[in-house]
Amino acid sequence: MVDDEEALLALGQTALRDHGFETDTARDGLEGLRALQSGDYELLITDHHMPGLTGFDLIQRLRDAKISIPVVMASATPPTTEFSAHPRLCPQAFLAKPYTARQLVDEVERALKAG
């Protein structure tokens, strides 16, 4: 889970752990990219608006590196223009901020099933 908001990382990690998911966190896109390149992950949950490497940029770098895990993007305003111009980068799910722990778990389960 990649987000520059500590409270959302804590909420996400707790909610996902409570539902049986093992979760790592990163505080920005570059930290998340390094973890994804060196680890074995089944899903990425990323904020869109982050300083430095945005969620869109993170997805683009993953796809360029041939890492094709499902993605859930969290954002108060989904970046539909960016994704309509680059459909291969479109995440499996959008999570509207602010979201609840239940909404997060539901979107994660949905994205993993869609794979």
C-alpha angles and dihedrals in degrees: 000000000000121000136134091220111089093201092057092048090052093046092048096046093049095044094047094044089051088057095049100265122134107224136193122188136210127190097215143015096263093051089048092049092052091050093047092049093052101035140062107245132169098199143014123216110190139173114230102215109057131138114262109000110031124210089257090052090048092053090047092053091048093051091046088054089051092247103144105180119143116267133212112195121202119203141144086224116027111225095236095159093058093048096045087056091047109031094171088067096052112125121234090240142014121216114201114223127261094045136168128239089251092053090050093051092046093052092046091052091046093049093048091051092048088047 
